[in-house]
Amino acid sequence: MVDCSGSMGYPPTKMSHARDATAAAIDTVRDGVAFAVVAGTHKAVEVFPGGGRLATADPLTRARAKEALRGLSPGGGTAIGSWLLLADQLLGSADAAIRHGILLTDGRNEHEEPERLRAVLDACAGRFTCDARGVGTDWEVEEVTGIASALLGTADIVADPAGLRADFTRMTKAAMGKEIADVSLRLWTPKGAEVVYVKQVAPAVEDLTARRVEAGPRAGDYPTGSWGEESRDYHVCVRVPAAETGQEMLAARISLVQPPPGGVGGPPSPLAQGLVRAVWTDDLAASTAMNPQVAHYTGQAELAQAIQAGMNARKSGNAEQATAKLGRAVQLATASGNEDTAKLLAKVVDVVDAAAGTVRLKAKVTEADEMTLETRSTKTVRVKK
């Protein structure tokens, strides 16, 4: 889904880089994979192959698709919901387990109400995954990250349009590496236990708690999208009833499951399973010590919140709160070894004492640096061995 609104014509190289990046993505699509290209303005238009269908990738269809890209030109408004709906229709026309979209925009979703986009995202959730990218600095961070979050994809900024080709190639290669579709984290808890939250904490923070789908007595599924050869970390909190010292109980059973072939008939297939025990003790050291991994990811989640709160305070002119929150973010990023986030923070604040979280707000910050920090605030690093 390529933004072709009028703003893509300023500067003129933006549109040419978008065409070039889309061509590179098409070249990365493997033979036999179905694909299509959509031009997005205040409406959605099929650029290739047309006729409400997908094309099957081979040397001929790739060449024809790249030829069709020459017709992409800027003009019109922005209604992202219509782009996603057309993508959903096209992807739904093929019998494919793994369905993936890439969306590029350079502006705000000005030609449809926010409620409309929200409704479309709700309708598309679980039907396909979507990576969203904002090019330049005239788009809305919350819109782009919201699309990726709702559709279990990634979000990022490409401040310089010249970087689109490399980014589109990386995204498409990652999509080609997906092998198992519609994987869910299934959580079973015994009677009396309560699920407080379920969060993905690596490679990025994503709260899945509200996405629970009931899956039988005392069990719920939390969607995680499609998987390739990769590793993810999750943080689960379960509240259990009180018991006597020395007792233990099964607090939760956690498994990864995938739908049956074709998505209908039969139970889902378990891919892996683990058990969570609750043990009551009067050993003060054991009961008060926090697991290092839990401590690390609790800090990473706080880091994302501190950045978002700090940037919001900075925009509203509350320098005192912005300094406090961004100082805390620097402290957390340093303590956890999140060097990438620490570098992004250093473009927004002058760091006086990283360990103590003492910082000064920079007087001048580029819009690209602000948006990069906000967009990547949820990216995490794993616990050091």
The 8 nearest C-alpha neighbors of each residue, nearest first, counted from 0:
[[1, 37, 102, 38, 101, 36, 103, 39],
 [2, 0, 38, 103, 39, 3, 37, 102],
 [1, 3, 39, 104, 103, 4, 38, 40],
 [2, 4, 73, 39, 40, 38, 7, 1],
 [5, 3, 75, 74, 40, 76, 73, 6],
 [4, 6, 74, 73, 75, 7, 8, 76],
 [5, 7, 8, 4, 9, 73, 106, 105],
 [8, 6, 5, 73, 9, 14, 4, 13],
 [7, 9, 11, 6, 73, 10, 5, 14],
 [10, 8, 11, 7, 6, 13, 12, 5],
 [9, 11, 12, 8, 13, 7, 14, 6],
 [12, 10, 8, 9, 13, 14, 15, 7],
 [11, 13, 15, 10, 14, 16, 8, 9],
 [14, 12, 16, 11, 15, 160, 10, 7],
 [15, 13, 17, 16, 12, 7, 11, 8],
 [14, 16, 12, 18, 17, 13, 19, 11],
 [15, 17, 19, 13, 14, 18, 160, 20],
 [18, 16, 14, 20, 15, 19, 21, 13],
 [19, 17, 15, 21, 16, 20, 68, 22],
 [18, 20, 16, 22, 17, 21, 15, 23],
 [21, 19, 164, 23, 17, 22, 163, 18],
 [22, 20, 24, 18, 23, 19, 17, 25],
 [21, 23, 25, 19, 24, 20, 65, 18],
 [24, 22, 20, 26, 21, 25, 168, 19],
 [23, 25, 21, 27, 168, 26, 22, 167],
 [26, 24, 22, 28, 27, 23, 21, 61],
 [25, 27, 23, 24, 28, 22, 61, 29],
 [28, 26, 24, 25, 29, 171, 23, 172],
 [29, 27, 25, 26, 24, 32, 30, 56],
 [30, 28, 32, 27, 31, 56, 175, 57],
 [29, 31, 56, 57, 32, 28, 55, 58],
 [30, 32, 56, 55, 29, 33, 57, 28],
 [33, 31, 56, 55, 30, 29, 34, 28],
 [34, 32, 55, 54, 53, 56, 31, 35],
 [35, 33, 53, 54, 55, 32, 56, 36],
 [34, 36, 53, 47, 48, 54, 37, 33],
 [35, 37, 47, 46, 0, 45, 38, 34],
 [36, 38, 0, 45, 46, 44, 1, 39],
 [39, 37, 1, 44, 0, 43, 3, 2],
 [38, 40, 2, 43, 3, 1, 82, 42],
 [39, 41, 77, 4, 76, 42, 75, 3],
 [42, 40, 76, 77, 78, 110, 75, 39],
 [43, 41, 40, 81, 39, 78, 44, 82],
 [42, 44, 39, 82, 81, 38, 40, 37],
 [45, 43, 38, 37, 46, 39, 42, 82],
 [44, 46, 37, 49, 47, 36, 38, 43],
 [47, 45, 37, 36, 44, 38, 49, 48],
 [48, 46, 49, 36, 35, 45, 64, 67],
 [47, 49, 54, 35, 53, 46, 50, 52],
 [50, 48, 47, 45, 51, 52, 46, 53],
 [49, 51, 52, 48, 45, 53, 47, 89],
 [52, 50, 49, 89, 53, 45, 88, 92],
 [51, 53, 50, 89, 92, 49, 54, 48],
 [52, 54, 34, 35, 33, 89, 48, 55],
 [55, 53, 33, 34, 48, 35, 56, 52],
 [56, 54, 33, 31, 32, 34, 57, 53],
 [55, 57, 30, 31, 32, 60, 33, 61],
 [56, 58, 30, 60, 59, 61, 55, 31],
 [57, 59, 61, 60, 62, 56, 30, 63],
 [60, 58, 62, 61, 57, 63, 56, 64],
 [61, 59, 63, 62, 57, 56, 58, 64],
 [62, 60, 64, 58, 59, 63, 57, 56],
 [61, 63, 59, 65, 60, 64, 58, 66],
 [64, 62, 66, 60, 65, 61, 67, 59],
 [63, 65, 67, 61, 66, 62, 47, 60],
 [66, 64, 68, 62, 67, 63, 22, 61],
 [65, 67, 63, 64, 68, 69, 62, 70],
 [68, 66, 64, 65, 69, 70, 63, 46],
 [69, 67, 65, 70, 66, 71, 18, 64],
 [70, 68, 67, 71, 66, 65, 18, 72],
 [69, 71, 68, 67, 72, 66, 46, 18],
 [72, 70, 68, 69, 3, 73, 38, 18],
 [71, 73, 3, 70, 74, 14, 8, 69],
 [74, 72, 3, 5, 4, 8, 7, 71],
 [75, 73, 5, 4, 3, 72, 76, 40],
 [76, 74, 4, 5, 40, 41, 77, 73],
 [75, 77, 41, 40, 4, 110, 5, 78],
 [76, 78, 41, 40, 108, 110, 109, 4],
 [79, 77, 41, 110, 111, 108, 80, 81],
 [78, 80, 82, 81, 77, 108, 83, 116],
 [81, 79, 116, 83, 82, 78, 119, 84],
 [80, 82, 84, 79, 83, 43, 78, 42],
 [83, 81, 43, 79, 85, 80, 84, 39],
 [82, 84, 86, 80, 81, 85, 87, 79],
 [85, 83, 87, 81, 86, 82, 80, 88],
 [84, 86, 88, 82, 87, 83, 89, 81],
 [87, 85, 83, 89, 84, 88, 90, 82],
 [86, 88, 84, 90, 85, 89, 91, 83],
 [87, 89, 85, 91, 86, 90, 84, 92],
 [90, 88, 86, 92, 91, 87, 52, 51],
 [89, 91, 87, 92, 88, 93, 86, 98],
 [90, 92, 88, 89, 93, 87, 94, 126],
 [91, 93, 89, 90, 52, 88, 94, 53],
 [94, 92, 91, 95, 90, 53, 89, 33],
 [93, 95, 96, 92, 91, 90, 261, 97],
 [96, 94, 93, 97, 98, 90, 91, 33],
 [95, 97, 180, 98, 94, 261, 179, 181],
 [98, 96, 180, 95, 99, 225, 179, 177],
 [99, 97, 127, 96, 128, 90, 95, 100],
 [100, 98, 128, 127, 129, 97, 174, 101],
 [99, 101, 129, 128, 130, 102, 98, 127],
 [102, 100, 130, 129, 131, 0, 103, 99],
 [101, 103, 0, 131, 130, 132, 1, 100],
 [104, 102, 132, 1, 2, 133, 131, 0],
 [105, 103, 2, 133, 106, 134, 132, 102],
 [104, 106, 134, 138, 133, 135, 137, 7],
 [107, 105, 138, 137, 104, 108, 139, 6],
 [106, 108, 138, 109, 139, 77, 137, 105],
 [107, 109, 77, 78, 110, 79, 111, 106],
 [110, 108, 107, 111, 77, 78, 76, 112],
 [111, 109, 78, 77, 108, 41, 76, 112],
 [112, 110, 78, 109, 115, 108, 113, 116],
 [111, 113, 115, 114, 116, 110, 109, 108],
 [114, 112, 116, 115, 117, 111, 108, 118],
 [113, 115, 117, 112, 116, 118, 111, 119],
 [114, 116, 118, 112, 113, 117, 119, 111],
 [115, 117, 80, 119, 113, 118, 114, 120],
 [116, 118, 114, 120, 115, 119, 113, 121],
 [119, 117, 121, 115, 116, 120, 114, 122],
 [120, 118, 122, 116, 121, 117, 80, 123],
 [121, 119, 123, 117, 122, 118, 124, 116],
 [120, 122, 118, 124, 119, 123, 117, 149],
 [121, 123, 119, 120, 124, 118, 126, 125],
 [124, 122, 120, 126, 121, 119, 125, 127],
 [125, 123, 121, 150, 126, 122, 120, 149],
 [124, 126, 127, 123, 150, 181, 128, 224],
 [127, 125, 123, 124, 128, 87, 98, 122],
 [128, 126, 98, 99, 125, 129, 123, 124],
 [127, 129, 99, 150, 152, 151, 100, 98],
 [130, 128, 100, 152, 150, 101, 99, 147],
 [129, 131, 152, 153, 101, 147, 154, 102],
 [132, 130, 102, 154, 147, 143, 101, 103],
 [133, 131, 103, 155, 154, 156, 102, 134],
 [132, 134, 156, 104, 105, 103, 157, 138],
 [133, 135, 157, 105, 158, 156, 160, 104],
 [134, 136, 158, 159, 137, 105, 157, 133],
 [135, 137, 138, 367, 158, 134, 366, 105],
 [138, 136, 106, 135, 105, 139, 107, 134],
 [139, 137, 106, 107, 105, 136, 133, 140],
 [138, 140, 142, 141, 107, 143, 137, 106],
 [141, 139, 143, 142, 144, 374, 138, 370],
 [140, 142, 144, 139, 143, 145, 374, 146],
 [143, 141, 145, 139, 140, 144, 146, 107],
 [142, 144, 146, 140, 145, 141, 131, 139],
 [143, 145, 147, 141, 154, 146, 142, 148],
 [146, 144, 142, 148, 143, 147, 141, 149],
 [147, 145, 143, 149, 144, 148, 150, 142],
 [146, 148, 152, 144, 150, 153, 145, 154],
 [147, 149, 145, 151, 146, 150, 144, 152],
 [150, 148, 146, 147, 151, 145, 124, 120],
 [149, 151, 128, 147, 124, 129, 148, 152],
 [152, 150, 148, 128, 149, 147, 224, 129],
 [153, 151, 147, 130, 129, 128, 150, 148],
 [152, 154, 130, 147, 131, 155, 151, 129],
 [155, 153, 131, 144, 147, 132, 130, 143],
 [156, 154, 132, 374, 133, 157, 375, 153],
 [155, 157, 133, 158, 132, 134, 371, 374],
 [158, 156, 134, 159, 133, 162, 160, 135],
 [157, 159, 135, 134, 156, 367, 136, 160],
 [158, 160, 161, 157, 162, 135, 134, 163],
 [161, 159, 162, 163, 13, 16, 134, 157],
 [160, 162, 159, 163, 16, 164, 13, 157],
 [163, 161, 160, 164, 159, 165, 157, 166],
 [164, 162, 166, 160, 20, 161, 165, 167],
 [163, 165, 20, 167, 166, 162, 168, 23],
 [164, 166, 168, 163, 167, 162, 169, 20],
 [167, 165, 163, 169, 168, 164, 170, 162],
 [168, 166, 170, 164, 169, 24, 165, 20],
 [167, 169, 24, 165, 171, 166, 170, 23],
 [170, 168, 166, 172, 167, 171, 173, 165],
 [171, 169, 173, 167, 172, 168, 166, 174],
 [170, 172, 174, 168, 173, 169, 24, 167],
 [171, 173, 175, 169, 174, 170, 168, 176],
 [172, 174, 176, 170, 171, 175, 169, 177],
 [173, 175, 171, 176, 172, 177, 170, 99],
 [176, 174, 172, 173, 177, 171, 28, 29],
 [177, 175, 173, 174, 227, 178, 172, 228],
 [178, 176, 227, 226, 174, 175, 225, 179],
 [177, 179, 227, 226, 176, 180, 225, 97],
 [180, 178, 226, 225, 177, 227, 181, 182],
 [181, 179, 225, 97, 182, 96, 224, 226],
 [182, 180, 224, 225, 257, 183, 258, 223],
 [181, 183, 257, 224, 223, 256, 180, 225],
 [184, 182, 222, 221, 223, 256, 220, 255],
 [183, 185, 255, 221, 220, 254, 222, 186],
 [186, 184, 220, 254, 219, 253, 183, 255],
 [185, 187, 253, 219, 218, 252, 220, 184],
 [188, 186, 218, 252, 251, 217, 253, 219],
 [187, 189, 251, 217, 192, 250, 252, 218],
 [190, 188, 192, 191, 250, 217, 251, 187],
 [189, 191, 192, 188, 217, 193, 239, 240],
 [190, 192, 240, 189, 239, 193, 188, 238],
 [193, 191, 239, 190, 238, 189, 188, 240],
 [192, 194, 238, 237, 195, 239, 191, 188],
 [193, 195, 237, 196, 236, 238, 192, 188],
 [194, 196, 236, 237, 193, 238, 197, 235],
 [197, 195, 208, 236, 194, 235, 198, 237],
 [196, 198, 235, 208, 207, 234, 206, 236],
 [199, 197, 206, 234, 207, 233, 205, 200],
 [198, 200, 233, 205, 204, 201, 232, 234],
 [201, 199, 204, 233, 203, 232, 198, 296],
 [202, 200, 203, 232, 231, 379, 199, 204],
 [201, 203, 379, 378, 231, 200, 380, 204],
 [204, 202, 378, 201, 379, 377, 200, 205],
 [203, 205, 200, 377, 199, 201, 300, 378],
 [206, 204, 199, 198, 207, 203, 200, 148],
 [205, 207, 198, 208, 199, 197, 204, 209],
 [206, 208, 198, 210, 197, 209, 205, 221],
 [209, 207, 197, 196, 210, 206, 211, 198],
 [208, 210, 211, 207, 206, 196, 221, 197],
 [211, 209, 207, 208, 221, 212, 222, 220],
 [210, 212, 221, 220, 209, 219, 208, 213],
 [213, 211, 220, 219, 214, 210, 221, 222],
 [212, 214, 219, 215, 218, 220, 211, 217],
 [215, 213, 219, 218, 220, 212, 216, 217],
 [214, 216, 218, 213, 217, 219, 187, 212],
 [215, 217, 218, 214, 213, 187, 219, 188],
 [218, 216, 187, 188, 215, 189, 219, 190],
 [219, 217, 187, 214, 215, 216, 186, 213],
 [218, 220, 213, 214, 212, 186, 185, 211],
 [221, 219, 185, 212, 211, 184, 183, 214],
 [220, 222, 211, 184, 183, 210, 185, 207],
 [223, 221, 183, 224, 184, 182, 220, 181],
 [222, 224, 183, 182, 221, 225, 184, 181],
 [225, 223, 181, 182, 222, 151, 180, 226],
 [226, 224, 180, 181, 179, 182, 177, 223],
 [227, 225, 177, 179, 178, 180, 224, 228],
 [226, 228, 177, 178, 176, 229, 179, 225],
 [229, 227, 226, 176, 230, 177, 178, 179],
 [230, 228, 227, 231, 226, 177, 176, 202],
 [229, 231, 232, 228, 202, 201, 227, 226],
 [232, 230, 201, 202, 233, 229, 199, 200],
 [231, 233, 201, 200, 199, 230, 234, 202],
 [234, 232, 199, 200, 198, 235, 231, 201],
 [233, 235, 198, 197, 199, 200, 236, 232],
 [234, 236, 197, 196, 198, 233, 237, 195],
 [235, 237, 195, 196, 194, 197, 238, 234],
 [236, 238, 194, 195, 193, 239, 235, 192],
 [237, 239, 193, 192, 194, 195, 236, 240],
 [238, 240, 192, 237, 193, 191, 241, 250],
 [241, 239, 191, 192, 242, 238, 193, 190],
 [240, 242, 239, 243, 279, 238, 244, 191],
 [243, 241, 240, 246, 244, 279, 247, 245],
 [244, 242, 246, 245, 279, 241, 280, 247],
 [243, 245, 279, 280, 246, 281, 242, 278],
 [246, 244, 279, 280, 243, 247, 278, 281],
 [245, 247, 244, 279, 243, 278, 242, 248],
 [248, 246, 278, 277, 279, 245, 276, 249],
 [249, 247, 277, 276, 250, 278, 246, 275],
 [248, 250, 276, 251, 275, 277, 247, 274],
 [249, 251, 276, 275, 277, 248, 188, 189],
 [252, 250, 188, 275, 187, 249, 274, 253],
 [251, 253, 274, 187, 186, 273, 275, 188],
 [254, 252, 186, 273, 272, 185, 274, 251],
 [255, 253, 272, 185, 271, 184, 273, 256],
 [254, 256, 184, 270, 271, 183, 269, 185],
 [257, 255, 269, 268, 183, 270, 182, 267],
 [256, 258, 182, 268, 267, 181, 183, 259],
 [259, 257, 267, 262, 268, 260, 256, 181],
 [258, 260, 267, 262, 261, 265, 268, 266],
 [261, 259, 262, 258, 263, 264, 267, 96],
 [260, 262, 263, 259, 96, 258, 264, 94],
 [261, 263, 259, 260, 258, 264, 96, 267],
 [264, 262, 261, 259, 265, 260, 258, 266],
 [265, 263, 259, 266, 262, 261, 260, 267],
 [264, 266, 259, 267, 263, 258, 262, 260],
 [265, 267, 259, 268, 264, 258, 263, 269],
 [268, 266, 258, 259, 257, 256, 269, 265],
 [267, 269, 257, 256, 259, 270, 258, 266],
 [270, 268, 256, 271, 255, 267, 257, 254],
 [269, 271, 255, 256, 268, 272, 254, 257],
 [272, 270, 255, 254, 269, 273, 256, 253],
 [273, 271, 254, 253, 255, 274, 270, 252],
 [272, 274, 253, 252, 254, 275, 271, 251],
 [275, 273, 252, 251, 253, 276, 272, 249],
 [274, 276, 251, 250, 249, 252, 273, 277],
 [277, 275, 249, 250, 248, 278, 274, 247],
 [276, 278, 248, 247, 250, 249, 279, 275],
 [277, 279, 247, 246, 276, 280, 248, 245],
 [280, 278, 244, 245, 246, 247, 243, 277],
 [279, 281, 244, 282, 245, 278, 286, 285],
 [280, 282, 283, 244, 279, 286, 285, 245],
 [283, 281, 285, 280, 284, 286, 287, 279],
 [282, 284, 286, 285, 281, 287, 280, 288],
 [285, 283, 287, 282, 286, 288, 281, 289],
 [286, 284, 282, 283, 288, 287, 280, 281],
 [285, 287, 283, 284, 288, 282, 280, 281],
 [286, 288, 284, 285, 283, 289, 282, 290],
 [289, 287, 285, 286, 284, 290, 283, 291],
 [290, 288, 291, 294, 287, 293, 286, 292],
 [289, 291, 293, 292, 294, 288, 295, 287],
 [292, 290, 294, 293, 295, 289, 382, 296],
 [291, 293, 295, 294, 290, 296, 382, 289],
 [294, 292, 290, 296, 295, 291, 297, 289],
 [295, 293, 291, 297, 292, 296, 290, 289],
 [296, 294, 292, 298, 293, 297, 291, 299],
 [297, 295, 299, 298, 293, 294, 300, 292],
 [296, 298, 294, 300, 299, 295, 293, 301],
 [297, 299, 301, 296, 295, 300, 302, 294],
 [300, 298, 296, 302, 301, 297, 379, 295],
 [299, 301, 297, 303, 302, 298, 296, 204],
 [302, 300, 298, 304, 299, 303, 305, 297],
 [301, 303, 299, 305, 328, 300, 304, 331],
 [304, 302, 376, 377, 306, 300, 301, 305],
 [305, 303, 301, 307, 302, 306, 308, 300],
 [306, 304, 302, 308, 324, 303, 307, 328],
 [307, 305, 309, 303, 304, 308, 325, 328],
 [306, 308, 304, 310, 309, 305, 311, 303],
 [309, 307, 305, 311, 306, 310, 304, 312],
 [310, 308, 321, 324, 306, 312, 325, 307],
 [309, 311, 313, 307, 312, 308, 306, 314],
 [310, 312, 308, 314, 313, 309, 307, 315],
 [313, 311, 321, 317, 315, 309, 310, 314],
 [312, 314, 310, 321, 316, 311, 315, 317],
 [313, 315, 311, 312, 316, 310, 317, 309],
 [314, 316, 312, 313, 317, 311, 318, 310],
 [315, 317, 313, 314, 318, 312, 321, 311],
 [318, 316, 312, 319, 320, 315, 313, 321],
 [319, 317, 321, 320, 316, 313, 322, 312],
 [320, 318, 322, 321, 317, 323, 312, 324],
 [319, 321, 323, 322, 318, 317, 324, 312],
 [320, 322, 309, 312, 318, 313, 324, 319],
 [321, 323, 319, 325, 320, 324, 326, 318],
 [324, 322, 320, 326, 321, 325, 327, 319],
 [323, 325, 309, 327, 305, 321, 326, 322],
 [326, 324, 328, 309, 327, 322, 323, 306],
 [327, 325, 356, 323, 329, 328, 324, 358],
 [326, 328, 330, 324, 356, 325, 329, 331],
 [327, 329, 325, 331, 302, 326, 330, 305],
 [330, 328, 326, 332, 327, 331, 356, 353],
 [329, 331, 356, 327, 354, 333, 328, 353],
 [332, 330, 334, 328, 333, 329, 302, 335],
 [333, 331, 337, 329, 335, 334, 341, 330],
 [332, 334, 336, 330, 331, 335, 329, 337],
 [333, 335, 331, 332, 336, 330, 354, 337],
 [336, 334, 332, 337, 333, 331, 295, 299],
 [335, 337, 333, 338, 334, 332, 380, 383],
 [338, 336, 332, 335, 339, 340, 380, 341],
 [337, 339, 341, 340, 336, 342, 332, 333],
 [340, 338, 342, 341, 337, 343, 332, 336],
 [339, 341, 343, 342, 338, 337, 344, 332],
 [340, 342, 338, 344, 339, 343, 332, 329],
 [343, 341, 345, 339, 340, 344, 338, 346],
 [342, 344, 340, 345, 346, 341, 372, 339],
 [345, 343, 341, 347, 346, 342, 340, 348],
 [346, 344, 342, 348, 347, 343, 349, 341],
 [345, 347, 344, 343, 348, 368, 342, 364],
 [346, 348, 344, 345, 361, 364, 360, 369],
 [349, 347, 360, 361, 345, 359, 346, 350],
 [348, 350, 359, 358, 345, 361, 360, 351],
 [349, 351, 358, 352, 348, 353, 357, 345],
 [350, 352, 358, 357, 349, 353, 359, 356],
 [353, 351, 357, 355, 354, 350, 356, 358],
 [352, 354, 356, 330, 355, 329, 350, 357],
 [355, 353, 330, 356, 352, 333, 334, 329],
 [356, 354, 352, 353, 357, 330, 326, 327],
 [355, 357, 326, 330, 353, 327, 354, 329],
 [358, 356, 352, 351, 326, 355, 353, 350],
 [357, 359, 350, 351, 326, 349, 348, 356],
 [360, 358, 349, 348, 361, 322, 350, 357],
 [361, 359, 348, 349, 322, 362, 347, 358],
 [360, 362, 348, 363, 347, 349, 359, 364],
 [361, 363, 360, 364, 348, 347, 359, 349],
 [362, 364, 361, 365, 347, 360, 346, 366],
 [365, 363, 347, 366, 361, 362, 368, 369],
 [366, 364, 368, 367, 369, 363, 347, 346],
 [365, 367, 369, 368, 370, 364, 136, 371],
 [366, 368, 370, 365, 369, 136, 371, 158],
 [369, 367, 371, 365, 366, 370, 372, 346],
 [370, 368, 366, 372, 367, 371, 373, 365],
 [369, 371, 373, 367, 372, 368, 374, 366],
 [370, 372, 368, 374, 373, 369, 367, 375],
 [373, 371, 369, 375, 370, 374, 343, 376],
 [372, 374, 370, 376, 371, 375, 369, 307],
 [373, 375, 371, 372, 376, 370, 155, 140],
 [376, 374, 372, 377, 378, 373, 371, 155],
 [375, 377, 303, 373, 378, 374, 372, 306],
 [376, 378, 303, 204, 203, 375, 379, 300],
 [379, 377, 203, 375, 376, 202, 204, 380],
 [380, 378, 203, 202, 201, 299, 377, 381],
 [379, 381, 337, 382, 202, 201, 378, 336],
 [380, 382, 383, 379, 201, 202, 295, 296],
 [383, 381, 292, 384, 295, 380, 335, 296],
 [382, 384, 381, 336, 335, 380, 292, 295],
 [383, 382, 381, 292, 291, 336, 380, 295]]
